[in-house]
Amino acid sequence: MNTVLYDYWRSSASYRVRIALHLAGEPFDSVPVDLLAGTHRAPEHLARNPQGLVPVLEIDGAQFTQSLAILEYLNDTRALGLLPEDPIQRTKIRALAHSIAVDIHPVCNLSVVRHATAEAKDKPAATRAWMQHFIRPGLVAFDTLLEGFEQTPFCCGDTPSLADLCLMPQLYNAHRWEVDLSDLARLQAVETACARHPAFAAAHPDNGRPD
Ligand SMILES: N[C@@H](CCC(=O)N[C@@H](CS)C(=O)NCC(=O)O)C(=O)O
């Protein structure tokens, strides 16, 4: 059975999983679920994920939702080395990843932002202001948390960790909404390193941008 990823090209959570699949060298078919067209709310997708969210991954005869759970599954079954053995370091790297995936990402989700800006006269401006309001402080905190690690050159060492897989999609989103990150040197250095990595490059949203 083929590995299938139900995703959306601009979805950060899907982008995390694409990076992991490319790190694993796992061939997969990408099935786009158009969030702007509302395809994620159609019965067909709700049957895959009752939450109506992407990504959904079919792999090894199983179907998974929730990107962090999927990353841990791929890490466990494909030896990706996203988390170290040491329980203290493991927990600290998970905390970095969660600071993005659990704290920044949900408040910047399409359904949340649409609801929050429903009454705004200038929706594009209100959306940008909302994004900037939540993304910059979250990434400033992430940059400060990185002080506890050596970026040689990735967030926590010389190979990509769970933190890098969450950071890069969030940075893509930050650039999209013109969040100023010019003073965050650690983040910029990690971004340069990740962007050069073939798995990150292959997973980039531009590769899935509809024609
Ligand atoms: N915690 C979930 C979040 C998934 C999620 O929020 N996906 C977004 C795209 S990045 C989505 O499907 N949004 C649809 C919506 O907000 O209606 C995960 O990590 O997989």
The ligand as an SDF file (V2000), in Angstrom:
LIG
                    3D

 20 19  0  0  0  0  0  0  0  0999 V2000
   -2.6170   19.9840   15.8450 N   0  0  0  0  0  0  0  0  0  0  0  0
   -2.8670   19.6850   14.4580 C   0  0  0  0  0  0  0  0  0  0  0  0
   -3.1890   20.9600   13.7480 C   0  0  0  0  0  0  0  0  0  0  0  0
   -3.5960   20.7280   12.3140 C   0  0  0  0  0  0  0  0  0  0  0  0
   -4.0620   22.0240   11.6790 C   0  0  0  0  0  0  0  0  0  0  0  0
   -4.4400   22.9570   12.3740 O   0  0  0  0  0  0  0  0  0  0  0  0
   -4.0260   22.0720   10.3490 N   0  0  0  0  0  0  0  0  0  0  0  0
   -4.4540   23.2660    9.6850 C   0  0  0  0  0  0  0  0  0  0  0  0
   -3.5030   23.6010    8.5410 C   0  0  0  0  0  0  0  0  0  0  0  0
   -1.8820   23.9430    9.1350 S   0  0  0  0  0  0  0  0  0  0  0  0
   -5.8430   23.0810    9.1430 C   0  0  0  0  0  0  0  0  0  0  0  0
   -6.1960   22.0140    8.6890 O   0  0  0  0  0  0  0  0  0  0  0  0
   -6.6500   24.1520    9.2170 N   0  0  0  0  0  0  0  0  0  0  0  0
   -7.9810   24.1460    8.7350 C   0  0  0  0  0  0  0  0  0  0  0  0
   -8.8350   25.1530    9.4410 C   0  0  0  0  0  0  0  0  0  0  0  0
   -8.3330   25.9210   10.2600 O   0  0  0  0  0  0  0  0  0  0  0  0
  -10.0270   25.1810    9.1270 O   0  0  0  0  0  0  0  0  0  0  0  0
   -1.6290   19.0310   13.8300 C   0  0  0  0  0  0  0  0  0  0  0  0
   -0.5230   19.3330   14.2830 O   0  0  0  0  0  0  0  0  0  0  0  0
   -1.7790   18.2020   12.9190 O   0  0  0  0  0  0  0  0  0  0  0  0
  1  2  1  0
  2  3  1  0
  2 18  1  0
  3  4  1  0
  4  5  1  0
  5  6  2  0
  5  7  1  0
  7  8  1  0
  8  9  1  0
  8 11  1  0
  9 10  1  0
 11 12  2  0
 11 13  1  0
 13 14  1  0
 14 15  1  0
 15 16  2  0
 15 17  1  0
 18 19  2  0
 18 20  1  0
M  END
$$$$
